[in-house]
Amino acid sequence: MTSVVSSSIRTIRIGSRKSQLALVQTHWVQEQLQKRFPEISFEVHTMATQGDKILDVALAKIGDKGLFTKELELGMLNQEIDFAVHSLKDLPTRLPEGLALAAVTERENPADALVVHEKYKDKQIDTLPEGAVIGTSSLRRLAQLRYHFPHLSFKDVRGNLNTRMSKLDAGEYDALILAVAGLERLGMSDRIHQVLSKEVSLHAVGQGALGIECRADDAELISLLKAIEHPETRDRCLAERAFLRDLEGGCQVPIGVNTEINGDTLTLTGIVASVDGKKLVKDTVSGETEDAEKLGTELAQKVREQGAQEILNEIFAEIQRNS
Ligand SMILES: NCc1[nH]cc(CCC(=O)O)c1CC(=O)O
């Protein structure tokens, strides 16, 4: 195969979803690479993914992994594009044969944010009234918030950020829970009413980071992509992804994490919660950053022993019943 760098065609094709957030992220990656490799031309090719097309079904019900990535992955395997930029949290923990996670860029704030309707601008997550309707389509957010605030109501919300904001402002919801990172990237930081603490909501695996996926045998492209990798974010996300990979069974599960690095020590905290908000298992492990993935597996083992497996089995059984 001709290599990307030494071939006469110095063009690298970047695949992206068409959503505004995806394009902001992809253009950022394009710009970072263009700055470092001015002799190479980086082109953006957009593709609609299943997740962009199915907008009327609750995400948790679709339950399918790779909803936002499959078309881009086919594009790479078919040599139509060379790499794809993903929100790392949307990238399944197991990649198709022949593809690899080449680089992870520096993470934005990975926390979740509370965005409120005007009428609740004086409230916080713990002072919203009984029955206030919170919009979220994430089982992870739902389970944790139900656990801490059983008096709140929850309603599914889909669509891009602008759509969700319009629904909130129109009064369909009293508040939304959204990723800080997405709001910041789209210039909506002013809508962040409260950044949720890790006591209230542990974030999703990979949240706030971008993952760059390419063909596993494209060594020259991988070495280019390493130029924009952020090693600390990569180590944190590798630990988080190993934890999730070990626990999930091919569907959306209420799992949250937090990671910190101090010197060479990585600390990973994880929770598994039941969707009804009644059970929550939480634990922490620490070790060398170079053992990031081993730490994820170790934590998965620990939470399993404390009841996480039962919680997951119930969720898998529920999905089986509904399908
Ligand atoms: N599930 C959708 C999704 N995928 C990535 C982000 C933005 C945050 C990120 O990059 O992690 C969002 C929006 C959200 O969760 O509010």
The ligand as an SDF file (V2000), in Angstrom:
LIG
                    3D

 16 16  0  0  0  0  0  0  0  0999 V2000
  -24.0840   12.1100   23.5350 N   0  0  0  0  0  0  0  0  0  0  0  0
  -23.9460   13.2300   22.6650 C   0  0  0  0  0  0  0  0  0  0  0  0
  -22.6510   13.9400   22.8450 C   0  0  0  0  0  0  0  0  0  0  0  0
  -21.5000   13.4340   22.3820 N   0  0  0  0  0  0  0  0  0  0  0  0
  -20.4840   14.3230   22.6750 C   0  0  0  0  0  0  0  0  0  0  0  0
  -21.0370   15.3990   23.3110 C   0  0  0  0  0  0  0  0  0  0  0  0
  -20.2790   16.5950   23.7390 C   0  0  0  0  0  0  0  0  0  0  0  0
  -19.3730   16.3570   24.8990 C   0  0  0  0  0  0  0  0  0  0  0  0
  -18.1550   15.5410   24.6280 C   0  0  0  0  0  0  0  0  0  0  0  0
  -17.4050   15.8350   23.6740 O   0  0  0  0  0  0  0  0  0  0  0  0
  -17.9060   14.6220   25.3890 O   0  0  0  0  0  0  0  0  0  0  0  0
  -22.4250   15.1870   23.4180 C   0  0  0  0  0  0  0  0  0  0  0  0
  -23.4310   16.0930   24.0000 C   0  0  0  0  0  0  0  0  0  0  0  0
  -23.7540   15.8960   25.4650 C   0  0  0  0  0  0  0  0  0  0  0  0
  -23.5140   14.8280   26.0380 O   0  0  0  0  0  0  0  0  0  0  0  0
  -24.2780   16.8390   26.0740 O   0  0  0  0  0  0  0  0  0  0  0  0
  1  2  1  0
  2  3  1  0
  3  4  1  0
  3 12  2  0
  4  5  1  0
  5  6  2  0
  6  7  1  0
  6 12  1  0
  7  8  1  0
  8  9  1  0
  9 10  2  0
  9 11  1  0
 12 13  1  0
 13 14  1  0
 14 15  2  0
 14 16  1  0
M  END
$$$$
